[in-house]
């Protein structure tokens, strides 16, 4: 995952394949934005974030993020859409 300098938000998009005739593409069915600094400051973390439905409003489900740092400086992360 590429991290751009000055980036502070992780945007998660849940997409579905969309076929219209001979055209193929994707449509976003749920999304959320998470401020990375808030997550890193709270490590270890195991938290649910609410997703929303773009252009429709309303709830889009939840995403669960787990993050922890190991003593050797490495990190582990788990992400599940619910």
C-alpha positions, 0 to 999 in steps of 0.5 A, spaced: 500 500 500 503 506 497 503 512 502 503 519 500 507 524 503 502 528 508 497 523 507 493 522 514 487 518 512 486 511 510 480 511 505 476 504 504 472 503 498 468 496 498 466 495 490 462 491 486 463 489 479 458 492 474 457 490 467 452 495 463 452 491 456 459 490 453 462 495 458 465 493 465 467 497 471 466 497 478 461 501 483 462 503 490 457 500 495 460 502 501 466 507 504 469 509 510 475 514 512 479 513 518 485 518 520 491 514 521 494 518 526 488 516 531 489 509 530 497 509 531 496 513 537 491 508 540 495 501 538 494 496 540 487 497 537 481 492 535 475 497 533 469 497 528 468 503 524 462 504 520 461 505 513 456 509 509 453 508 502 456 513 497 450 517 493 445 514 497 446 515 504 445 511 510 449 505 513 453 501 509 456 496 514 462 495 519 469 494 518 473 491 523 481 493 524 486 490 528 493 493 529 499 491 534 506 492 534 511 487 536 517 488 540 522 487 534 518 493 531 514 490 526 507 490 526 501 486 524 494 488 522 487 485 520 482 488 517 475 484 516 468 487 513 462 485 516 
